[in-house]
Amino acid sequence: MSSPVKILPHYTYDDYCKWEGRWELIEGIPYAMSPAPSPRHQWISANIKYELKDAIKKSGCKHCKVYDFIDIKVAEDTVLQPDAVIVCKEIEKPFLDFAASLVVEILSPSTALKDRNNKLFIYEGQKIPYYLIVDVEINEIEIYHLNSSGKYVKEKFSPTSPFTFILDKDCSIEVALNNMWE
């Protein structure tokens, strides 16, 4: 006897726009964003955005901006909403439909598997140069950088030294990643 066929709904960006609350859509499957993140998650998120904005300001890269909770529309059935994004081009739609320069995901117990797997491969496929995964439970940041073959490589770095991100052909920033925990 064969097992019954499972029929799963397949949603699109148009459906996504009608939903209340915060959602992500991956290959037509909706994922509710965690309810209000923990106070520590929110605090680290604020610190990350501050450090990124401060680094951009110090670098003089006037065309690069830090966003939070912006929709990244990868396809009609895939929309992601990272914790922080750096964009160095003008956004002309209500969503981002081109590669950001840097994306940050802060892990929570309910999103860790998706952030480390599904999203890593989606961001890699979108050719986003830098993907940062922040684990607030162990105070660790992983930096993935696209290599010349278009594959993410985990960067080795000293958390006590600033890390240089090349955001655009004429924009690089130095970020003191260790400051995010303070």
Backbone as CSV, one residue per row, in Angstrom:
resi,resn,N_x,N_y,N_z,CA_x,CA_y,CA_z,C_x,C_y,C_z
1,MET,0.842,-1.178,0.000,0.000,0.000,0.000,0.887,1.240,0.000
2,SER,0.584,2.169,-0.827,1.387,3.394,-0.906,0.886,4.419,0.101
3,SER,1.764,5.319,0.439,1.370,6.362,1.386,0.549,7.420,0.654
4,PRO,-0.301,8.109,1.391,-1.137,9.120,0.747,-0.287,10.284,0.210
5,VAL,-0.758,10.890,-0.819,-0.085,12.040,-1.413,-0.343,13.252,-0.528
6,LYS,0.718,13.984,-0.219,0.581,15.202,0.567,0.483,16.376,-0.388
7,ILE,-0.505,17.172,-0.177,-0.669,18.360,-1.013,-0.374,19.568,-0.130
8,LEU,0.684,20.253,-0.469,1.079,21.438,0.283,0.696,22.684,-0.503
9,PRO,0.240,23.706,0.188,-0.049,24.954,-0.523,1.247,25.573,-1.047
10,HIS,1.124,26.358,-2.084,2.286,27.042,-2.662,1.904,28.517,-2.794
11,TYR,2.517,29.341,-1.940,2.172,30.755,-1.893,3.143,31.596,-2.705
12,THR,2.700,32.807,-3.039,3.509,33.726,-3.830,3.663,35.058,-3.095
13,TYR,4.426,35.941,-3.713,4.635,37.273,-3.146,3.305,38.001,-2.957
14,ASP,2.380,37.861,-3.889,1.074,38.523,-3.754,0.342,38.041,-2.505
15,ASP,0.403,36.746,-2.235,-0.206,36.202,-1.011,0.502,36.784,0.214
16,TYR,1.826,36.757,0.177,2.669,37.237,1.269,2.289,38.678,1.656
17,CYS,2.027,39.522,0.684,1.706,40.931,0.945,0.401,41.107,1.722
18,LYS,-0.450,40.105,1.721,-1.751,40.195,2.393,-1.710,39.700,3.841
19,TRP,-0.629,39.057,4.236,-0.562,38.472,5.569,-0.243,39.521,6.619
20,GLU,-0.765,39.311,7.809,-0.451,40.172,8.947,0.741,39.596,9.691
21,GLY,1.480,40.437,10.364,2.640,39.973,11.116,3.853,39.833,10.211
22,ARG,4.909,39.261,10.768,6.167,39.101,10.022,6.301,37.659,9.560
23,TRP,6.537,37.508,8.251,6.653,36.195,7.632,7.831,36.176,6.681
24,GLU,8.278,34.988,6.370,9.195,34.761,5.252,8.553,33.687,4.400
25,LEU,8.915,33.683,3.149,8.360,32.734,2.192,9.539,32.085,1.477
26,ILE,9.673,30.761,1.598,10.772,30.050,0.939,10.189,28.953,0.068
27,GLU,10.371,29.125,-1.236,9.857,28.182,-2.234,8.383,27.883,-2.006
28,GLY,7.615,28.948,-1.741,6.169,28.833,-1.612,5.668,28.423,-0.243
29,ILE,6.570,28.115,0.684,6.183,27.692,2.029,6.359,28.875,2.985
30,PRO,5.289,29.263,3.707,5.412,30.385,4.644,6.021,29.961,5.970
31,TYR,6.842,30.850,6.528,7.443,30.653,7.842,7.150,31.888,8.674
32,ALA,6.466,31.687,9.789,6.205,32.809,10.695,7.519,33.183,11.365
33,MET,7.789,34.466,11.415,8.977,34.928,12.122,8.722,34.735,13.615
34,SER,9.790,34.546,14.346,9.656,34.358,15.790,8.863,35.510,16.364
35,PRO,8.053,35.223,17.389,7.402,36.353,18.046,8.485,37.290,18.560
36,ALA,8.146,38.299,19.253,9.153,39.277,19.692,10.418,38.555,20.125
37,PRO,11.519,38.857,19.449,12.780,38.218,19.832,13.141,38.546,21.278
38,SER,13.989,37.718,21.855,14.404,37.929,23.241,15.053,39.309,23.380
39,PRO,15.038,39.853,24.592,15.697,41.148,24.797,17.168,41.123,24.355
40,ARG,17.866,40.016,24.613,19.270,39.919,24.199,19.391,39.964,22.674
41,HIS,18.523,39.252,21.976,18.504,39.253,20.506,18.303,40.685,20.001
42,GLN,17.342,41.396,20.583,17.056,42.772,20.168,18.242,43.691,20.451
43,TRP,18.874,43.502,21.597,20.008,44.342,21.976,21.176,44.117,21.024
44,ILE,21.489,42.845,20.729,22.581,42.525,19.795,22.244,43.068,18.410
45,SER,20.993,42.929,17.994,20.568,43.451,16.694,20.799,44.959,16.606
46,ALA,20.428,45.677,17.656,20.643,47.134,17.691,22.135,47.451,17.628
47,ASN,22.953,46.700,18.364,24.403,46.924,18.351,24.999,46.679,16.974
48,ILE,24.566,45.623,16.315,25.082,45.302,14.973,24.769,46.445,14.016
49,LYS,23.530,46.884,14.022,23.137,47.964,13.104,23.910,49.246,13.413
50,TYR,24.110,49.527,14.706,24.884,50.710,15.084,26.313,50.592,14.564
51,GLU,26.960,49.449,14.798,28.352,49.261,14.357,28.461,49.371,12.834
52,LEU,27.514,48.795,12.113,27.545,48.868,10.647,27.337,50.307,10.166
53,LYS,26.342,50.991,10.738,26.086,52.389,10.350,27.285,53.273,10.667
54,ASP,27.867,53.074,11.842,29.020,53.864,12.250,30.203,53.628,11.300
55,ALA,30.423,52.365,10.927,31.529,52.044,10.013,31.299,52.677,8.641
56,ILE,30.068,52.656,8.170,29.755,53.276,6.876,29.977,54.787,6.955
57,LYS,29.520,55.377,8.037,29.698,56.829,8.214,31.183,57.193,8.224
58,LYS,31.996,56.439,8.969,33.428,56.710,9.049,34.128,56.506,7.709
59,SER,33.623,55.595,6.899,34.270,55.290,5.614,33.958,56.343,4.547
60,GLY,32.868,57.075,4.748,32.470,58.058,3.743,31.675,57.463,2.593
61,CYS,31.226,56.231,2.722,30.418,55.581,1.676,28.989,56.095,1.762
62,LYS,28.728,57.194,1.111,27.435,57.842,1.227,26.298,57.074,0.546
63,HIS,26.627,56.215,-0.409,25.585,55.499,-1.136,25.204,54.163,-0.492
64,CYS,25.908,53.746,0.576,25.584,52.497,1.272,24.760,52.809,2.518
65,LYS,23.719,51.991,2.739,22.831,52.203,3.880,22.527,50.875,4.558
66,VAL,22.252,50.947,5.860,21.872,49.774,6.647,20.354,49.778,6.799
67,TYR,19.744,48.633,6.549,18.297,48.462,6.686,18.030,47.292,7.624
68,ASP,16.868,47.348,8.267,16.425,46.166,9.006,15.030,45.795,8.525
69,PHE,14.748,44.533,8.550,13.446,43.993,8.176,12.983,44.429,6.790
70,ILE,13.902,44.525,5.867,13.532,44.826,4.487,13.269,43.492,3.780
71,ASP,12.269,43.482,2.913,11.977,42.274,2.144,12.997,42.103,1.030
72,ILE,13.577,40.919,0.963,14.434,40.553,-0.166,13.620,39.566,-0.994
73,LYS,13.163,40.019,-2.152,12.355,39.164,-3.029,13.301,38.437,-3.985
74,VAL,13.476,37.160,-3.725,14.388,36.329,-4.502,13.675,35.791,-5.743
75,ALA,12.416,35.428,-5.561,11.584,34.893,-6.645,10.134,35.163,-6.259
76,GLU,9.196,34.860,-7.132,7.779,35.078,-6.820,7.344,34.292,-5.594
77,ASP,8.047,33.187,-5.305,7.655,32.351,-4.173,8.696,32.335,-3.051
78,THR,9.634,33.286,-3.073,10.661,33.333,-2.029,10.946,34.784,-1.639
79,VAL,10.624,35.102,-0.387,10.852,36.445,0.161,11.466,36.275,1.548
80,LEU,12.631,36.858,1.749,13.328,36.758,3.023,13.362,38.119,3.707
81,GLN,13.500,38.092,5.021,13.522,39.324,5.806,14.622,39.225,6.865
82,PRO,15.877,39.503,6.468,16.997,39.380,7.412,16.940,40.410,8.542
83,ASP,17.784,40.177,9.549,17.846,41.101,10.690,18.499,42.427,10.317
84,ALA,19.467,42.402,9.417,20.130,43.629,8.954,20.670,43.381,7.552
85,VAL,20.683,44.446,6.764,21.140,44.369,5.372,21.881,45.663,5.050
86,ILE,22.986,45.541,4.325,23.635,46.733,3.768,23.391,46.718,2.266
87,VAL,22.887,47.846,1.769,22.591,48.009,0.345,23.341,49.230,-0.145
88,CYS,24.003,49.092,-1.294,24.798,50.198,-1.844,24.260,50.682,-3.179
89,LYS,22.989,50.466,-3.416,22.312,50.961,-4.617,20.971,51.543,-4.180
90,GLU,20.375,52.285,-5.070,19.058,52.853,-4.799,18.011,51.744,-4.879
91,ILE,17.121,51.696,-3.885,16.021,50.732,-3.888,14.806,51.447,-4.457
92,GLU,14.316,50.958,-5.590,13.229,51.648,-6.281,11.884,50.945,-6.157
93,LYS,11.852,49.813,-5.466,10.611,49.062,-5.292,10.358,48.893,-3.800
94,PRO,9.199,48.364,-3.419,8.938,48.169,-1.985,9.707,46.975,-1.401
95,PHE,10.569,46.383,-2.193,11.384,45.248,-1.775,12.721,45.333,-2.495
96,LEU,13.660,44.545,-2.025,14.978,44.473,-2.653,14.941,43.319,-3.654
97,ASP,15.254,43.592,-4.906,15.239,42.529,-5.928,16.607,42.401,-6.617
98,PHE,17.635,42.834,-5.922,19.012,42.676,-6.403,19.870,42.335,-5.186
99,ALA,21.086,41.916,-5.450,21.956,41.454,-4.358,22.353,42.599,-3.431
100,ALA,22.103,42.402,-2.155,22.607,43.321,-1.142,24.117,43.133,-1.059
101,SER,24.797,44.027,-0.365,26.244,43.885,-0.175,26.571,43.005,1.019
102,LEU,25.674,43.000,2.014,25.912,42.234,3.237,24.565,41.942,3.883
103,VAL,24.419,40.730,4.423,23.190,40.321,5.108,23.576,39.731,6.461
104,VAL,22.770,40.053,7.475,22.991,39.535,8.825,21.744,38.782,9.276
105,GLU,21.957,37.573,9.784,20.891,36.808,10.433,21.340,36.512,11.849
106,ILE,20.478,36.821,12.819,20.745,36.516,14.216,19.949,35.265,14.551
107,LEU,20.655,34.243,14.983,20.013,32.959,15.245,19.088,33.020,16.448
108,SER,18.010,32.278,16.335,17.165,31.976,17.485,16.930,30.470,17.399
109,PRO,16.530,29.849,18.481,16.351,28.390,18.425,15.420,27.937,17.300
110,SER,14.395,28.725,17.004,13.437,28.306,15.971,13.905,28.589,14.546
111,THR,14.946,29.408,14.371,15.386,29.747,13.003,16.772,29.241,12.646
112,ALA,17.507,28.718,13.613,18.921,28.374,13.391,19.125,27.435,12.209
113,LEU,18.353,26.375,12.117,18.516,25.408,11.033,18.251,26.064,9.674
114,LYS,17.198,26.834,9.592,16.841,27.528,8.344,17.908,28.567,7.976
115,ASP,18.397,29.318,8.971,19.402,30.355,8.713,20.732,29.755,8.253
116,ARG,21.117,28.640,8.848,22.411,28.010,8.524,22.378,27.194,7.233
117,ASN,21.200,26.831,6.778,21.102,25.988,5.598,20.366,26.681,4.457
118,ASN,19.044,26.715,4.527,18.251,27.281,3.434,18.727,28.678,3.039
119,LYS,18.818,29.557,4.034,19.160,30.950,3.725,20.595,31.083,3.231
120,LEU,21.505,30.307,3.798,22.896,30.366,3.336,22.945,30.057,1.832
121,PHE,22.251,29.017,1.402,22.272,28.655,-0.022,21.515,29.660,-0.882
122,ILE,20.450,30.237,-0.347,19.715,31.262,-1.106,20.584,32.503,-1.276
123,TYR,21.193,32.979,-0.193,22.043,34.171,-0.283,23.247,33.925,-1.183
124,GLU,23.814,32.747,-1.105,24.928,32.388,-1.992,24.469,32.430,-3.443
125,GLY,23.299,31.871,-3.723,22.752,31.877,-5.080,22.437,33.279,-5.582
126,GLN,22.122,34.177,-4.659,21.843,35.572,-5.016,23.120,36.387,-5.172
127,LYS,24.255,35.767,-4.896,25.577,36.413,-5.018,25.733,37.583,-4.048
128,ILE,25.190,37.425,-2.838,25.381,38.427,-1.790,26.797,38.211,-1.233
129,PRO,27.687,39.201,-1.373,29.099,38.999,-1.038,29.376,38.540,0.393
130,TYR,28.612,39.047,1.368,28.865,38.701,2.763,27.577,38.268,3.449
131,TYR,27.681,37.168,4.176,26.570,36.668,4.992,27.110,36.445,6.400
132,LEU,26.555,37.169,7.360,26.967,37.030,8.753,25.893,36.288,9.524
133,ILE,26.311,35.254,10.234,25.418,34.509,11.114,25.875,34.799,12.542
134,VAL,24.951,35.311,13.351,25.268,35.723,14.714,24.568,34.787,15.692
135,ASP,25.358,34.151,16.540,24.819,33.247,17.546,24.918,33.934,18.902
136,VAL,23.792,34.412,19.407,23.784,35.170,20.657,23.943,34.274,21.880
137,GLU,23.737,32.977,21.704,23.881,32.051,22.830,25.348,31.854,23.210
138,ILE,26.233,31.883,22.212,27.657,31.645,22.484,28.546,32.825,22.090
139,ASN,27.925,33.973,21.810,28.672,35.184,21.421,29.642,34.896,20.277
140,GLU,29.109,34.384,19.191,29.958,34.051,18.042,29.349,34.603,16.755
141,ILE,30.225,35.113,15.917,29.824,35.597,14.603,30.577,34.797,13.559
142,GLU,29.833,34.289,12.584,30.438,33.601,11.445,30.308,34.521,10.245
143,ILE,31.400,34.683,9.513,31.384,35.513,8.309,31.597,34.601,7.113
144,TYR,30.631,34.623,6.208,30.762,33.882,4.955,30.967,34.903,3.844
145,HIS,31.950,34.658,3.015,32.305,35.572,1.930,32.327,34.788,0.621
146,LEU,31.758,35.363,-0.423,31.768,34.686,-1.724,33.186,34.641,-2.273
147,ASN,33.612,33.463,-2.689,34.929,33.371,-3.328,34.769,33.598,-4.834
148,SER,35.859,33.484,-5.570,35.824,33.770,-7.018,34.966,32.762,-7.784
149,SER,34.662,31.620,-7.178,33.793,30.621,-7.816,32.326,30.837,-7.464
150,GLY,32.034,31.879,-6.688,30.650,32.156,-6.312,30.138,31.286,-5.175
151,LYS,31.041,30.710,-4.395,30.674,29.867,-3.256,31.093,30.553,-1.961
152,TYR,30.279,30.375,-0.920,30.630,30.953,0.365,31.770,30.181,1.010
153,VAL,32.690,30.953,1.573,33.803,30.420,2.345,33.731,31.091,3.709
154,LYS,33.855,30.292,4.764,33.835,30.859,6.110,35.175,31.535,6.370
155,GLU,35.120,32.824,6.683,36.319,33.620,6.920,36.891,33.342,8.312
156,LYS,38.192,33.346,8.392,38.863,33.284,9.690,39.216,34.718,10.061
157,PHE,38.923,35.079,11.287,39.216,36.443,11.712,39.376,36.477,13.216
158,SER,40.017,37.527,13.683,40.159,37.741,15.114,39.045,38.679,15.558
159,PRO,38.186,38.239,16.467,37.085,39.105,16.892,37.546,40.379,17.576
160,THR,38.797,40.410,18.019,39.293,41.619,18.696,39.867,42.637,17.717
161,SER,39.993,42.263,16.449,40.498,43.184,15.422,39.365,43.535,14.462
162,PRO,39.355,44.756,13.943,38.320,45.114,12.970,38.413,44.226,11.727
163,PHE,37.246,43.911,11.159,37.189,43.130,9.931,36.818,44.077,8.796
164,THR,37.501,43.944,7.661,37.228,44.813,6.520,36.266,44.128,5.556
165,PHE,35.154,44.798,5.289,34.164,44.343,4.315,34.260,45.248,3.098
166,ILE,34.426,44.668,1.923,34.433,45.440,0.687,33.011,45.397,0.149
167,LEU,32.289,46.493,0.324,30.870,46.538,0.005,30.577,46.850,-1.450
168,ASP,31.460,47.616,-2.058,31.252,48.087,-3.426,32.627,48.393,-3.992
169,LYS,32.698,48.665,-5.283,34.015,48.915,-5.893,34.738,50.102,-5.255
170,ASP,33.987,51.049,-4.718,34.619,52.214,-4.102,34.216,52.389,-2.633
171,CYS,33.872,51.270,-1.979,33.440,51.377,-0.584,33.852,50.135,0.208
172,SER,34.667,50.369,1.216,34.993,49.300,2.159,34.860,49.872,3.567
173,ILE,34.462,49.014,4.488,34.287,49.450,5.872,35.049,48.506,6.803
174,GLU,35.475,49.059,7.925,36.097,48.258,8.979,35.136,48.222,10.147
175,VAL,34.799,47.000,10.581,33.828,46.828,11.652,34.469,46.103,12.822
176,ALA,34.334,46.684,14.001,34.823,46.056,15.228,33.744,45.089,15.708
177,LEU,33.838,43.845,15.259,32.793,42.863,15.550,32.669,42.563,17.040
178,ASN,33.737,42.693,17.761,33.699,42.422,19.200,32.829,43.413,19.951
179,ASN,32.643,44.614,19.397,31.823,45.645,20.036,30.345,45.257,20.085
180,MET,29.952,44.285,19.289,28.532,43.930,19.233,28.037,43.274,20.516
181,TRP,28.947,42.745,21.301,28.568,42.060,22.540,28.555,43.010,23.725
182,GLU,29.055,44.234,23.546,29.189,45.166,24.681,27.944,45.996,24.888
